[in-house]
Amino acid sequence: MSNTIETIKEQINNNPILLYMKGTPRMPQCGFSAQTVQALMACGERFAFVNILENPDIRAELPKYANWPTFPQLWVKGELIGGCDIVVEMAQNGELQTLITEAAEEQDSE
């Protein structure tokens, strides 16, 4: 197993709310990442992110590990939630807020 996969596993395990994206939340480098960040920020909780443009190894390995070909990827409590379409849809129907709030509360209570 490559070190990159180990790194990915650590990132996912250590961050209850983790977004793999192109760019950063303040400067997203693609429209899908921007939409996903907006939906996450609207939930009002802190989240971790990895800029895959600065991490080509992760950019190459994560789609295989996640079995999800595209970015962004939102992971919550160790599970892949999905990409932009799923996150935006969940934000619209209120599921995202619930999911993110619960993950943040668990993080705070540890």
C-alpha positions as CSV (number, residue, x, y, z in Angstrom):
1,M,0.0,0.0,0.0
2,S,1.3,3.4,-0.9
3,N,2.1,6.2,1.6
4,T,-0.4,8.3,-0.3
5,I,-3.3,5.9,0.6
6,E,-2.1,5.9,4.3
7,T,-2.1,9.7,4.2
8,I,-5.7,9.7,2.7
9,K,-6.9,7.3,5.4
10,E,-5.3,9.5,8.2
11,Q,-6.9,12.6,6.8
12,I,-10.3,10.9,6.5
13,N,-10.1,9.4,10.0
14,N,-8.7,12.6,11.7
15,N,-11.2,15.0,10.2
16,P,-14.9,14.5,10.9
17,I,-15.7,16.9,8.1
18,L,-13.3,16.8,5.2
19,L,-13.5,18.2,1.7
20,Y,-11.1,17.2,-1.0
21,M,-11.3,20.1,-3.5
22,K,-9.6,22.1,-6.2
23,G,-8.2,25.2,-4.5
24,T,-9.1,26.4,-1.1
25,P,-12.4,27.5,0.5
26,R,-11.4,31.1,0.1
27,M,-10.2,30.6,-3.5
28,P,-11.8,27.6,-5.1
29,Q,-10.3,26.7,-8.4
30,C,-13.4,25.2,-10.0
31,G,-17.1,25.9,-10.0
32,F,-18.0,22.5,-8.5
33,S,-15.6,23.1,-5.6
34,A,-17.0,26.6,-5.1
35,Q,-20.6,25.4,-4.9
36,T,-19.7,22.6,-2.5
37,V,-17.7,25.0,-0.3
38,Q,-20.7,27.4,-0.2
39,A,-23.1,24.7,0.8
40,L,-20.7,23.6,3.6
41,M,-20.0,27.1,4.8
42,A,-23.7,27.7,5.0
43,C,-23.9,24.9,7.7
44,G,-21.8,27.1,9.9
45,E,-19.3,24.5,11.1
46,R,-15.5,24.3,10.6
47,F,-14.3,21.8,8.1
48,A,-11.0,20.5,7.0
49,F,-10.0,20.6,3.3
50,V,-7.2,19.3,1.1
51,N,-6.3,21.2,-2.0
52,I,-5.7,18.4,-4.5
53,L,-4.0,20.8,-6.9
54,E,-1.2,21.0,-4.4
55,N,-1.3,17.3,-3.7
56,P,-1.0,15.5,-7.1
57,D,-0.4,12.1,-5.3
58,I,-3.7,12.4,-3.5
59,R,-5.4,13.7,-6.7
60,A,-4.2,10.5,-8.4
61,E,-4.9,8.0,-5.7
62,L,-8.1,9.2,-4.0
63,P,-10.5,8.5,-6.9
64,K,-9.3,4.8,-6.8
65,Y,-9.5,4.6,-3.0
66,A,-12.9,6.3,-2.9
67,N,-14.2,4.6,-6.0
68,W,-15.4,8.1,-7.0
69,P,-13.8,9.6,-10.1
70,T,-14.3,13.3,-9.6
71,F,-13.6,16.2,-7.3
72,P,-14.7,17.7,-5.0
73,Q,-15.3,14.9,-2.5
74,L,-17.0,15.4,0.8
75,W,-16.2,13.0,3.6
76,V,-18.1,13.0,6.9
77,K,-17.2,10.8,9.8
78,G,-15.1,8.6,7.6
79,E,-17.7,8.1,4.9
80,L,-17.8,9.5,1.4
81,I,-20.9,11.6,1.0
82,G,-20.3,12.5,-2.6
83,G,-19.5,15.3,-4.9
84,C,-21.0,18.7,-5.8
85,D,-24.4,17.5,-7.1
86,I,-25.1,15.4,-4.0
87,V,-23.9,18.0,-1.5
88,V,-25.9,20.8,-3.1
89,E,-29.0,18.6,-3.2
90,M,-28.5,17.7,0.4
91,A,-28.0,21.3,1.3
92,Q,-31.3,22.2,-0.4
93,N,-33.3,19.5,1.4
94,G,-31.7,20.2,4.8
95,E,-29.9,16.8,5.1
96,L,-26.5,18.4,4.9
97,Q,-27.1,20.7,7.8
98,T,-28.1,17.8,10.0
99,L,-25.1,15.7,8.9
100,I,-22.6,18.5,9.4
101,T,-24.0,19.6,12.7
102,E,-24.0,16.1,14.1
103,A,-20.4,15.5,13.0
104,A,-19.3,18.8,14.5
105,E,-21.0,18.1,17.8
106,E,-19.3,14.7,18.0
107,Q,-16.0,16.4,17.3
108,D,-16.6,19.0,20.1
109,S,-17.6,16.4,22.6
110,E,-14.4,14.3,22.3
